[in-house]
Amino acid sequence: MACLVVSIPSSSSPSSRLLNNSAPSLLCNRLFFSRSFKGQGGHPKKAGVYILKCGITKAKESSSTKPAPFISEPHKYFDQVVITVRSGDGGHGAILSMPQPNQRTPSKSPAKHDKERKKKSSYKRDFDGSLILPMGGHGGDVVIYADEGKDSLLELHKKSRYSAKRGGNVDAMGVLTSQLRDGLAAPTLRIPVPVGTVVKRKRGKLLADLAQPGEEILIARGGQGGISLLEMPEHKRKQLMALTTNVMRDDNDKVLVLGQPGEEVSLELILRVVADVGLVGLPNAGKSTLLAAITLAKPDIADYPFTTLMPNLGRLDGDPSLGAGKYTSEATLADLPGLIEGAHLGKGLGRNFLRHLRRTRLLVHVVDAAAENPVKDYRTVKEELRMYNPEYLERPYVVLLNKIDLPEAFDRLPSLIQEISEIGCNEIPSEPEISNEKVIQSLPLDSEHATTPLVSPNRDQKEKEIEDYSRPLAVVGVSVLKGIRINEMLKEIRAALRKCQDSNKALELSM
C-alpha cells in the first residue's frame, strides 16, 4: 500500500472539495485534516491535507501451466522410468618440487637444527622406503538399492539425470611437505528404488533384479584420482628416482596428474511388484474391497469400473492355528487393475500390469457372482492370462465368487461352484517351477514394450486351452462387503499358500 500526502491551500472550503470530486478519482481512500496556522501578516490561514492511499495490484498469474504427465497420470509412469547416471570424476593430483637445502619451510614456532633435520626426513614412506605422494580423491560411485519404504518409481521422473560428486584435489602449494594429504574421496550416490525393481541398460542387457530388501548394485564406478609428480632438474632426476618413480620426465607426463573421468550409463528401471498372492478379475468384481477387508491396506473403492489405477499391496496375517509358526506364513497380496477382453493386446489398463504377476506364487480369481454370466467372466480373465503368458495358468489358484449376499447370486451359487470346479483337468502339471531369476533371464529384453503377448518357447508343443490346465484348488462363495464366509475364504487361501511352500521345498530338495 502506497501513501501520498498532498497539501492543498484552503482557498475554498474543504467540504466543497470533497463534493466536487476535485481530488483524484482513482484513489481508494481519502482522509481530510484541517489545521490553522499564521501566514503572512499574522492572519490565520487554513490548509487542507489529503492522505491518499493507493492499492497496488499484482498481475494475475496465467493458469495455463499444466502439471507434469507423471503427476496427472501416475498410473502410466509409476512402474517404469529411464534415467542417466554419472559417477564422479577423480580429483587432480599436483606437481611438486623438493624443498631446497637453504630454503626454510614456514613454521608456526622456531625449531632447532635437529628438529628441522627430523622434519625433512619425516615424509610418508612405503614399506620399501619409497616416498608416498598424495593422490587426488576418488570420484563418487553410483549405487541403486532396494528400499522397502518406496512403492513406485514416480520420484525418479522428477529428474532424469543423477550425478555423483567429484573427488577432491590435492591441496598443495607446489612444494613437497610432510603435511600434504590426499584429496577427499567423494561420497557414494545411493539411489533408492522399490523392492522388485529390474535394472537394465537402456535397450541393453539385464544388470540386476532387486527382489529382496537391501539388495544393491554398483552401476557406475567413480573415477580414480590423479597422482602427484615431482619436478626436478634433469641432472637430479636419477638421484630422485631412487626415492620414487613419480618423477615428471617431460610435459607429456602432466596428463597423469588429472583425475580420471567418471562413467555415464543410461538405465531403464522396471518395477515388478513383489507379492505372494495376486488378485485378478474383471473391473468392479470386488478385488479392492477384498484387500481392504483382510489387510490394513486402504485402496480406492467406488462403484465405477477402473477405480484401481495402480497395484495396491496389503499384508495378510499368518495362520493363527500354526502357533508360533504363524509369522512365517504371512503373505503379501497385490490388487491389480481390472482386466477386460483384449487386455493382452493392450486394451484397457490390464496389459500394463499383467507383468506384475510374474513374482506371485498363488492367484486368486475374484468373480462377481451377481453378474449376468459369471462363468463367462471367469473364462475371459483366464483366457487373457493365457494369451499374455501361459505360465500364469500353471500356478495354483483359488476362485472367489463374490457378492453372494445379493439374491440373484445366492440362488445360483451351488451351480456356479460346480460349473467352475469342473473347468480344467485333474492332473497337476509335472513341470518344475521356474525361479524368478530364470524367468527374467528367459524373457526377451524388450518384452516390457512388446505389443504381442508372450508365447511359450516350445513351439513344437500343441498350444494348450483353458481345459488343459489344472482345476482350481478351491471355489468359495463370499460376500466381502457383508463379511459372509470370510474365515472360510482365508482358510482356503492359507491352505493354498502352504501347498506352494511345500512344493518349493520339495523342488529344492530334489535339486
JODAJO-V192623 format. One line per field, one symbol per residue. ss: DSSP state (@ for helix, = for strand, . for the rest). phi: phi as a letter, one per 30 degrees, with the letter a starting at -180 (. if undefined). Layout:
# JODAJO-V192623
ss: ???
phi: ???
This chain:
# JODAJO-V192623
ss: .========....@@@@@@.........==========.@@@.===========..............@@@@.@@@...=======........===...............@@@@@@@@....=.....=..........======......@@@@...===...........=.............======..=====....=====.....=====........==...@@@@@@@@.....=...@@@@@@@......========.....====.=....@@@@@@@@.................=====...@@@@@@@@@@.=====...=...@@@....@@@@@@@@....=======.....@@@@@@@@@@@@@@@.@@@@@..======....@@@@@.@@@@@@@@@...=..........@@@@@@@.......................@@@.=...====.=....=.@@@@@@@@@@@@@@@@@@@@@@@@@.
phi: .ccbcbcbdcdbddddddddhddeddddbbccbbbcbdcdiiddbcbcbcccccdcccddddcddcddedcdbddcbdcaacbbcbdddddddbccbdddedccddbdbdbdddddddddccddbddcjddccdbddddddbbcbdcddcbacdddddbcbbbddddddddbcjbdbdcdbddddddddccdbddjdccbddhbddcabdcbdjdbbddbcdddddcccccbdddcddddddcacdcddaddddddddddddcbbcbccbcbecbdbccbldeidjdddddddcbcdbddbacbdhddcbdccbccddddddidddddcdbccbccedcbdjddcjdicdddcdddddcdcbcbdccddcddbdddddddddddddddaeddddddabcccdidddeddddcdedddddddcdjcddceddddcdddddddddddcddcdccddbdddddddddcdddcddddabbcbbddcicidddddddddddddddddddddddddd
